[in-house]
Amino acid sequence: MLELLAFQFASPGPVLLQIGPLVIRWYSVLILTGIIGGTLLAQRLAVRRAV
């Protein structure tokens, strides 16, 4: 049964997108998503608490 749950996947690599000299990496997308998500959450809480 455990063999059915174990699967292997290939790492996509560190680079998400490369356009000429501009390189966008996966971790930068994750950091940006966290910053945007945190900002939206803080704005929503500020409106709720009338700050």
Secondary structure, 3 states (H helix, E strand, C coil): CHHHHCCCCCCCCCEEEEECCEEEEHHHHHHHHHHHHHHHHHHHHHHHCCC
